[in-house]
Amino acid sequence: MLKVNEYFDGKAKSIAFQTSTLPATVGVISPGEYEFGTSKKETMTVISGALTVLLPGVDEWMTYGAGESFDVAGQASFKAKTDIDTAYLCTYE
C-alpha cells in the first residue's frame, strides 16, 4: 500500500513504497531551503532537477543533478536547497 508524506507545508511530498529489496520513497521538493532528518541510512538519487545539499561532517554544499546520488547516515540531518522543482528516489537501509 502507498503512503503519502508531506513536509514543510506541502513544499516537499513523497510516496512511500516497497522495492524488490528495500523500502523507498519517490517525491518532489519545491524551491526553497530545508533541513531533513534521517532515521535509517538513506541513498537519495535525483531524478529531475538539481538538489544542493550540505551533508553531515562536510563543510561545502554539493549539487547533485539528474542521475546522481548521495548517502546520508541514519540518525543524522542534512540541509537541502533547490531553485526548481526537483524529483528524487530515496531508498532506506
C-alpha positions in Angstrom: 0.0 0.0 0.0 1.2 3.5 -0.8 1.7 6.1 1.9 1.8 9.8 1.1 4.1 12.0 3.2 4.0 15.8 3.3 6.6 18.1 4.8 7.3 21.9 5.1 3.7 23.0 4.5 3.4 20.9 1.3 6.6 22.1 -0.3 8.1 18.5 -0.1 5.9 15.5 -0.8 6.7 11.8 -1.2 5.1 8.5 -1.8 6.4 5.5 0.2 6.6 2.1 -1.3 8.5 -1.2 -1.1 11.0 -2.0 -3.9 12.0 -5.6 -4.5 14.8 -5.2 -2.0 14.4 -2.0 0.1 11.8 0.4 1.3 11.8 3.6 -0.7 10.1 6.9 -1.4 9.7 8.9 -4.6 9.0 12.6 -4.3 9.3 16.2 -5.3 10.9 19.1 -3.5 9.7 22.6 -4.4 12.1 25.6 -4.5 13.4 26.6 -1.0 15.8 25.6 1.7 15.1 22.7 4.1 16.6 20.5 6.8 15.7 16.8 6.8 16.4 14.2 9.5 17.1 10.5 8.9 16.2 7.5 11.0 17.9 4.9 8.7 20.7 5.2 6.1 19.3 6.9 3.0 20.5 6.9 -0.5 18.9 9.7 -2.5 19.0 9.8 -6.3 17.9 12.9 -8.1 15.6 12.0 -10.9 14.9 15.5 -12.4 16.2 19.0 -11.5 19.0 19.6 -9.1 19.4 19.4 -5.3 22.2 21.2 -3.4 23.0 19.6 -0.1 25.1 20.1 3.0 25.8 16.7 4.4 26.8 15.9 8.0 30.5 16.4 8.6 31.0 18.3 5.3 31.8 22.0 5.1 30.9 22.6 1.5 27.5 22.5 -0.3 27.4 20.0 -3.1 25.0 20.0 -6.1 23.5 16.8 -7.5 21.8 16.6 -10.8 19.6 14.1 -12.5 21.1 10.6 -12.2 23.4 11.5 -9.3 23.2 10.1 -5.8 24.4 10.7 -2.3 24.2 8.9 1.0 23.2 10.1 4.5 23.8 8.1 7.6 20.9 7.1 9.9 20.1 9.3 12.9 21.6 12.3 11.1 20.3 15.5 9.5 21.2 17.3 6.3 20.3 20.6 4.7 19.0 20.8 1.1 18.1 23.6 -1.2 16.8 23.9 -4.7 15.8 26.7 -7.1 13.5 24.4 -9.2 11.1 21.6 -8.6 13.3 18.5 -8.0 12.2 14.9 -8.2 14.0 12.2 -6.3 14.1 8.5 -5.3 15.2 7.6 -1.8 16.0 4.1 -0.6 16.3 3.2 3.1 18.6 0.6 4.7 
